[in-house]
């Protein structure tokens, strides 16, 4: 759509101890988000990939599916002993995993949300991050597959009554990743066994073209892999992790980034220019570029094209996270987890850095679907104090901040970026936006109606109150500053600076 006023609204799901509520996203008319859906008791909530439906896991064994357009419940499923549940990308199917009492019990069930009936059932002994969801779909759900012993089984995503449409035999297969847009290829990981190196192979999903892999890459010292397809299904990034670093430089092992193309034009390592681990990697929305954060601290960040040629150097710093906005225009480099929370906002089109700021103790972070806002959240159980949400503008300005007694989840409702106008037009509307801070509130939806104060439109990020720090922690902070390449004077008191000079 060309016009901004025709763009869909942004929604934010916020979940605390009492359940989830749905906020109307920015821009906020009175500096505060309004409540779209009042608090609903639940233990978990998750959108489908296209944002059309919301899966709500309630206490006991009830899974409720809601329509995001009407906010009404479509159907409720009673699944005893449920351990996990997942929606298909377009919200057509619900997949559940139950605790099985016997191998004869088919404990993985694929349900049609439209009819409420099971369309496919199977037995699965256990569930891991690698093997769940058991049945994988491409973005339009036309192709589905599952990993079985020594083979990949394919289904017609629109009609599971046809059963398994074809099988791809891959001895020793331990993980699969189906390409999303389109669902034309599947990547297969086979771990190291009896002296034979581990490998990742790419196969076509077309039944007549599955006899030989289109591309293959082998690895020694490989404990696990992360597979990432680009949009267009032409390139696959393979992050290979090893539990042991042969050079003894890292306690956490070593990692290598490999790149394979479906046409065979590239097959090998991504040429990273600094030694050390690969912290994060992400494709742009076009599928033509990818950004990597890598190397010992201070880490380095580089944008590569699909031929692995470096396009843009994003500098170095205490970073381990990269987020590319859905329009492909802006990038955020950040240092979360055990890092201080530094963030650098980049304009990729103009090849320049826009601003730097901080979001300490962030657990999750993501761009809004329209590409204008960047939200970070500090959530439990990862962190039990200073829980809250921060929303930044595309240029790094802090737009909104809200603290919670306890926050479990905060995420944008997915919407296709194509439904919003051009990013150049969208960002013109943020100049008049003001920053709103709210005081810490209790639990429940009423907390969103807290009193607020309006400050300047481009303030520095506010630092959350820190925990008690014993005297010896000052020296630890100094050592950390040296490790991350920061100014040694940063954060030290006047007495500490005077003592340092005397020494």
C-alpha positions in Angstrom: 0.0 0.0 0.0 1.3 3.4 -0.8 -0.7 5.5 1.7 0.3 5.3 5.4 -3.3 5.8 6.6 -4.3 2.6 4.9 -1.8 0.6 6.9 -3.0 -1.9 9.6 -2.6 -1.0 13.2 0.2 -2.4 15.4 -0.7 -4.5 18.4 1.5 -5.7 21.4 0.9 -8.8 23.4 1.9 -8.4 27.1 1.7 -11.3 29.5 2.2 -11.3 33.3 1.3 -13.6 36.2 -2.4 -12.9 35.8 -2.5 -13.7 32.0 -2.1 -11.8 28.8 -3.6 -8.5 27.5 -3.4 -7.0 24.0 -2.4 -3.3 23.6 -3.0 -1.0 20.7 0.5 -0.3 19.5 2.2 3.0 18.8 1.8 5.8 18.0 0.0 6.3 21.3 -2.7 9.1 21.0 -2.3 10.3 24.6 1.1 9.0 25.4 -0.3 5.7 26.7 -1.3 2.5 25.0 -4.9 1.6 25.1 -6.2 -1.8 26.0 -7.6 -3.8 23.0 -8.2 -7.0 25.0 -8.5 -7.0 28.8 -6.4 -9.5 30.8 -7.1 -13.2 30.0 -5.9 -15.9 32.4 -3.4 -18.2 30.7 0.0 -19.9 31.1 1.2 -19.2 27.5 0.2 -17.3 24.4 1.6 -17.4 20.9 0.6 -15.8 17.5 0.6 -17.7 14.2 3.4 -16.5 11.9 1.0 -14.4 9.9 -0.7 -12.9 12.9 -4.1 -14.2 12.0 -4.7 -16.4 15.0 -3.6 -16.5 18.6 -3.0 -19.8 20.6 -3.7 -19.5 24.3 -2.7 -22.3 26.7 -4.9 -22.1 29.8 -4.6 -23.9 33.1 -5.0 -27.7 33.0 -5.2 -29.2 29.5 -7.1 -26.5 27.5 -5.8 -24.8 24.4 -7.9 -22.0 23.0 -7.6 -20.6 19.4 -8.6 -17.0 18.9 -9.2 -15.0 15.7 -7.0 -11.9 15.9 -9.3 -9.9 13.7 -12.4 -10.2 15.9 -10.6 -11.2 19.1 -13.1 -13.9 19.5 -12.5 -17.6 20.4 -12.7 -19.8 17.3 -12.3 -23.2 19.0 -11.1 -24.8 22.3 -9.2 -28.1 22.5 -9.1 -30.4 25.5 -5.8 -32.3 25.4 -4.9 -34.2 28.6 -1.3 -34.4 29.7 -0.3 -31.7 27.1 3.4 -30.8 27.1 3.7 -28.6 24.1 1.5 -26.9 21.4 2.2 -25.0 18.2 0.3 -23.3 15.4 1.0 -23.7 11.7 2.2 -20.5 9.9 -1.2 -19.4 8.7 -3.1 -20.8 11.7 -4.8 -23.6 9.9 -3.6 -26.4 12.2 -2.8 -26.9 15.8 -0.1 -29.4 16.7 0.0 -30.9 20.2 2.4 -33.1 22.1 1.2 -35.3 25.0 2.9 -37.5 27.5 2.6 -41.0 26.1 2.0 -44.0 28.3 2.8 -46.7 25.7 4.6 -46.7 22.3 1.3 -47.6 20.7 -0.2 -44.3 21.8 -0.1 -41.6 19.1 0.9 -38.7 21.2 1.6 -36.1 18.5 -1.7 -34.9 17.0 -2.3 -32.3 14.1 -5.8 -30.8 14.5 -7.8 -28.9 12.0 -8.8 -25.7 13.7 -11.7 -25.3 11.3 -13.4 -28.6 12.1 -11.7 -29.5 15.4 -10.9 -32.9 14.1 -7.4 -34.6 14.1 -6.0 -34.8 10.5 -2.8 -36.7 11.4 -1.4 -38.6 14.4 1.9 -40.2 15.2 4.0 -41.5 18.1 7.1 -39.5 19.2 9.2 -40.7 22.1 10.4 -37.3 23.4 10.6 -33.7 22.4 13.6 -31.4 22.0 14.2 -27.9 20.6 15.5 -29.7 17.4 12.6 -32.1 17.0 9.6 -29.8 17.9 7.4 -28.9 16.1 7.4 -32.5 14.8 5.6 -31.4 11.5 7.2 -28.4 9.8 5.4 -26.2 7.3 6.6 -23.6 4.7 5.1 -20.1 5.0 2.0 -20.8 2.8 1.5 -24.3 4.2 1.6 -25.9 0.8 4.4 -28.2 1.8 4.9 -30.0 5.1 7.4 -32.5 6.3 8.6 -34.4 9.4 11.8 -36.1 10.4 11.6 -39.9 11.0 14.3 -42.5 11.5 16.7 -42.3 8.6 14.2 -40.4 6.4 12.2 -37.3 5.8 8.5 -37.7 5.1 6.5 -35.2 3.0 2.9 -34.3 3.1 0.4 -32.2 1.1 -0.1 -29.3 3.5 -3.6 -28.7 2.2 -4.8 -32.3 2.5 -3.3 -34.6 5.1 -5.9 -37.3 4.2 -3.5 -38.3 1.4 -1.0 -39.4 4.0 2.8 -39.4 3.2 3.2 -38.2 -0.4 6.9 -39.1 -0.7 9.9 -40.1 1.4 13.5 -38.9 1.2 16.0 -41.4 2.7 18.8 -39.8 4.6 20.6 -42.3 7.0 21.4 -40.8 10.4 19.4 -37.6 9.9 19.2 -35.6 13.2 17.6 -32.2 12.1 15.8 -30.7 9.2 14.9 -27.2 8.2 12.2 -26.6 5.5 12.7 -23.4 3.5 9.8 -20.9 4.1 9.3 -18.7 1.1 8.8 -20.7 -1.1 8.8 -24.3 0.4 11.0 -25.6 -2.4 14.0 -27.0 -0.5 14.9 -28.8 2.7 18.2 -28.7 4.6 19.2 -31.9 6.3 21.8 -32.3 9.1 23.6 -35.6 9.7 25.9 -35.6 12.8 29.4 -37.1 12.9 29.5 -40.9 13.3 32.3 -43.5 13.3 34.9 -41.2 11.9 32.6 -39.9 9.1 32.3 -36.1 9.4 29.0 -34.3 10.0 27.3 -32.8 7.0 24.5 -30.6 5.9 22.8 -31.4 2.6 20.2 -29.4 0.5 17.5 -31.4 -1.3 14.7 -30.3 -3.6 11.2 -30.9 -2.2 10.0 -31.9 -5.6 9.4 -35.6 -5.7 11.2 -36.2 -9.0 14.3 -34.3 -7.9 15.1 -35.8 -4.6 17.6 -38.5 -5.6 20.8 -36.4 -5.2 21.6 -33.4 -2.9 21.8 -30.0 -4.7 24.6 -28.9 -2.3 26.6 -30.4 0.5 29.0 -29.3 3.2 31.0 -31.5 5.6 32.3 -30.5 9.1 34.7 -32.0 11.6 34.3 -31.0 15.3 30.6 -30.3 15.0 28.4 -30.7 18.0 25.3 -28.9 16.6 24.2 -26.6 13.8 21.7 -23.7 13.3 20.2 -23.5 9.8 18.8 -20.3 8.4 17.1 -20.0 5.0 16.8 -16.7 3.2 13.6 -15.3 1.6 13.5 -16.8 -1.9 14.9 -20.1 -0.7 18.2 -19.6 -2.7 20.7 -19.5 0.2 21.3 -21.3 3.5 23.5 -20.1 6.3 24.9 -22.8 8.6 26.2 -21.9 12.0 28.4 -24.9 13.1 29.0 -25.1 16.9 31.7 -27.2 18.6 31.7 -27.9 22.3 35.5 -27.7 22.4 37.7 -24.9 21.0 40.8 -26.5 19.6 42.8 -23.3 20.2 41.7 -23.1 23.8 40.8 -19.5 23.4 37.1 -19.9 24.3 35.5 -21.8 27.2 32.3 -22.0 25.2 33.8 -23.9 22.3 34.1 -22.5 18.7 31.8 -21.7 15.9 32.0 -21.3 12.1 29.6 -19.8 9.6 29.1 -21.6 6.3 27.1 -20.7 3.3 25.4 -22.9 0.7 23.4 -21.9 -2.3 20.8 -24.1 -4.0 22.3 -23.4 -7.5 25.8 -24.5 -6.4 27.3 -21.1 -7.0 28.8 -20.9 -3.4 29.8 -23.6 -1.0 32.1 -22.8 1.9 33.0 -20.6 4.8 31.8 -17.0 5.2 35.1 -14.9 5.2 35.0 -13.3 8.7 37.8 -10.9 9.4 38.2 -11.4 13.2 38.9 -14.5 15.2 36.3 -15.7 17.7 32.8 -17.0 18.0 29.8 -16.1 15.7 27.4 -14.4 18.1 24.4 -13.8 15.7 23.5 -13.7 12.0 20.3 -12.6 10.2 19.1 -12.3 6.6 17.6 -9.1 5.3 14.0 -9.2 4.2 15.1 -9.3 0.5 17.2 -12.4 1.0 20.1 -10.6 -0.8 22.2 -9.6 2.2 22.9 -11.0 5.6 24.5 -9.4 8.7 26.9 -11.1 11.1 28.2 -10.2 14.6 31.4 -12.1 15.3 34.8 -12.2 17.0 36.1 -11.9 20.5 35.0 -8.8 22.4 34.7 -6.1 21.3 32.9 -8.0 18.5 32.8 -7.0 14.9 29.8 -6.6 12.6 29.6 -6.9 8.8 26.9 -7.0 6.1 27.6 -9.4 3.3 25.9 -9.9 -0.1 24.6 -13.3 -1.3 28.1 -14.0 -2.8 29.7 -13.5 0.6 31.3 -10.1 -0.4 31.4 -7.6 2.4 29.1 -4.7 1.7 29.3 -2.6 4.9 31.3 -2.6 8.1 29.3 -1.7 11.2 32.2 -1.2 13.5 33.1 -3.0 16.7 31.7 -2.9 20.2 30.2 -5.0 23.1 27.6 -6.6 20.7 26.2 -10.1 20.4 22.8 -9.4 18.7 21.7 -8.0 15.4 18.1 -7.2 14.3 17.2 -6.1 10.7 14.0 -4.3 10.4 11.2 -5.8 8.2 11.6 -3.2 5.5 15.4 -3.8 5.2 16.2 -0.1 5.8 17.5 -0.1 9.4 19.7 -2.3 11.6 20.2 -2.5 15.3 23.4 -3.9 16.8 23.1 -4.7 20.5 24.8 -6.4 23.4 22.3 -8.3 25.5 22.4 -11.2 27.9 25.7 -10.9 29.9 26.6 -7.7 28.1 25.8 -4.1 29.3 23.0 -3.5 26.8 24.6 -1.1 24.3 22.7 -0.5 21.1 23.7 1.1 17.8 21.0 2.1 15.3 22.1 2.1 11.6 20.5 3.4 8.4 21.6 0.7 5.9 20.3 2.6 2.9 22.4 5.7 3.8 25.3 3.5 5.2 25.5 5.6 8.4 25.1 5.2 12.1 22.1 7.1 13.4 22.6 6.9 17.2 23.8 4.8 20.1 21.9 4.2 23.4 21.4 1.5 26.0 18.7 -1.0 27.0 20.2 -2.8 30.1 19.1 -6.3 31.0 17.0 -6.8 27.9 15.9 -10.4 27.4 14.0 -10.0 24.1 14.1 -7.5 21.3 12.4 -7.0 17.9 11.4 -4.5 15.3 7.7 -3.6 14.8 6.2 -5.1 11.6 6.1 -1.6 10.0 9.8 -1.1 10.7 9.4 2.2 12.7 9.8 1.0 16.3 12.2 -1.2 18.2 11.0 -2.9 21.4 13.1 -4.5 24.1 11.8 -6.3 27.1 13.2 -7.5 30.5 11.2 -10.5 31.4 11.0 -13.3 34.1 12.1 -15.9 34.8 15.4 -14.8 33.2 15.4 -11.7 35.4 13.2 -11.3 38.4 13.7 -7.6 38.9 13.5 -4.5 36.8 11.0 -6.1 34.5 9.7 -3.8 31.8 9.2 -2.7 28.2 11.1 0.0 26.2 10.1 1.1 22.7 12.6 3.1 20.7 12.1 5.0 17.4 14.0 3.9 14.3 16.6 6.6 15.1 17.4 5.3 18.6 15.2 7.8 20.6 13.4 6.3 23.6 9.7 6.7 22.8 8.0 4.7 25.6 9.0 3.0 28.8 7.0 1.0 31.3 8.0 -1.0 34.3 6.2 -4.1 35.8 6.3 -6.0 39.0 6.6 -9.1 36.9 6.5 -9.5 33.1 6.8 -12.8 31.3 6.3 -11.9 27.6 6.1 -8.9 25.3 5.9 -9.2 21.6 4.4 -7.5 18.5 1.5 -9.1 16.7 3.0 -10.3 13.3 1.8 -8.5 10.2 3.3 -8.7 6.7 5.6 -5.7 6.1 4.1 -5.5 2.6 0.9 -4.2 4.1 2.5 -1.0 5.3 3.6 1.9 3.2 7.1 2.8 2.1 9.4 3.2 5.0 10.5 6.7 3.8 6.9 7.8 4.1 6.3 6.0 7.4 9.2 7.5 9.3 8.1 11.1 8.4 5.3 10.7 11.0 7.6 10.1 14.0 9.0 13.7 14.3 6.2 14.9 16.6 6.2 11.8 18.8 7.1 12.3 22.5 8.6 10.0 25.1 6.4 8.7 27.8 7.6 7.1 31.0 5.4 5.3 33.5 6.0 4.4 37.1 6.3 0.8 38.2 2.9 -0.7 38.6 1.3 -3.9 39.9 0.0 -6.7 37.8 -3.0 -6.8 35.5 -4.3 -4.6 32.7 -5.0 -1.6 35.0 -1.3 -1.0 35.2 -1.4 0.4 31.7 -3.5 3.3 32.9 -0.8 4.6 35.2 0.0 8.3 35.6 2.7 9.4 33.2 4.9 12.4 32.4 6.0 13.7 29.0 9.6 14.6 28.4 11.6 15.7 25.4 11.2 14.0 22.1 14.8 12.7 22.0 16.0 11.9 25.5 18.8 9.5 26.4 17.8 6.0 27.4 16.9 5.8 31.1 19.1 3.5 33.2 17.1 1.0 35.3 17.8 0.9 39.1 20.6 -1.5 39.7 21.0 -4.1 42.4 23.3 -3.7 45.4 27.0 -3.9 44.4 29.7 -4.8 47.0 32.9 -2.7 47.1 34.9 -5.3 45.2 32.5 -5.1 42.3 34.0 -1.7 41.3 37.2 -3.4 40.2 35.1 -6.0 38.4 33.4 -3.2 36.5 36.7 -1.7 35.6 37.9 -5.1 34.2 34.6 -5.5 32.3 35.1 -2.0 30.8 38.5 -2.9 29.6 37.2 -6.2 28.2 34.4 -4.5 26.2 36.6 -1.7 24.9 34.8 1.0 27.0 36.2 4.1 28.7 37.8 3.1 32.0 36.4 6.2 33.6 32.9 5.3 32.8 30.8 4.5 35.9 33.6 5.2 38.4 33.1 7.6 41.3 35.3 10.7 41.8 37.1 8.9 44.7 37.7 5.8 42.6 39.1 8.1 39.8 41.4 9.9 42.3 42.6 6.6 43.7 43.3 5.3 40.2 45.4 8.3 39.4 47.4 8.0 42.6 48.1 4.4 41.8 
